[in-house]
C-alpha cells in the first residue's frame, strides 16, 4: 500500500540468456482476489517464435519466472 508502479521492476530472459528490461505500465489489485496484477510492455524488437522467462522484483524480492511464448 502507498507504492506505485515505479517500485516494481521486470525483466525477460530468452533461451540464449539475453536479458531485456521491461517497462512496468501498471500495478494494481485484482478485484475479489488477494493478489495484484503487473502489466509490462515487451520490447518491440523481440523475435517471434521463442519463449521468454519473465520475472518481477519488488523491494529486492524477485518472483518466480513465468514462461511466455512469442508467436
C-alpha positions as a printed Julia matrix, in Angstrom:
71×3 Matrix{Float64}:
   0.0     0.0     0.0
   1.15    3.5    -0.8
   3.59    2.44   -3.51
   3.15    2.8    -7.24
   4.43    1.04  -10.37
   7.85    2.71  -10.0
   8.58    0.38   -7.03
   8.35   -2.66   -9.34
  10.86   -3.71  -11.98
  10.52   -6.5   -14.53
  12.78   -8.36  -16.92
  12.6   -11.04  -19.58
  15.25  -13.61  -20.45
  15.48  -15.57  -23.7
  16.97  -19.03  -24.35
  20.41  -17.5   -25.01
  20.27  -15.86  -21.56
  19.91  -12.36  -23.04
  18.15  -10.12  -20.53
  15.62   -7.48  -21.58
  14.44   -4.89  -19.04
  10.67   -4.42  -19.31
   8.7    -1.23  -18.74
   6.15   -1.67  -15.94
   3.0     0.09  -17.12
   0.58   -0.75  -14.3
   0.42   -2.43  -10.9
  -2.98   -2.89   -9.33
  -5.25   -5.01   -7.18
  -7.32   -7.75   -8.82
 -10.85   -7.32   -7.52
 -12.01  -10.29   -5.48
  -8.56  -11.88   -5.22
  -5.76  -11.49   -2.63
  -3.08  -10.53   -5.15
  -2.05   -7.79   -7.56
  -1.54   -7.73  -11.31
   1.5    -6.33  -13.08
   1.28   -5.18  -16.7
   4.57   -4.88  -18.57
   5.43   -3.8   -22.1
   7.56   -6.18  -24.12
  10.26   -4.64  -26.35
   9.16   -4.12  -29.96
  12.25   -5.86  -31.35
  11.72   -9.29  -29.77
  11.76  -12.06  -32.39
   8.67  -14.24  -32.75
   8.59  -17.99  -32.25
  10.54  -18.14  -29.0
   9.83  -18.4   -25.28
  10.79  -15.84  -22.67
  11.1   -16.13  -18.91
   9.58  -13.1   -17.19
  10.1   -12.08  -13.56
   9.19   -9.07  -11.45
  11.02   -7.55   -8.48
   9.68   -5.51   -5.57
  11.94   -4.24   -2.77
  14.69   -6.71   -3.64
  12.41   -9.75   -3.74
  12.19  -11.39   -7.18
   9.27  -13.56   -8.25
   9.47  -16.98   -9.82
   9.97  -16.87  -13.58
   6.91  -17.32  -15.78
   7.36  -18.66  -19.31
   5.57  -16.87  -22.13
   5.71  -17.78  -25.81
   6.01  -15.27  -28.62
   4.04  -16.04  -31.78
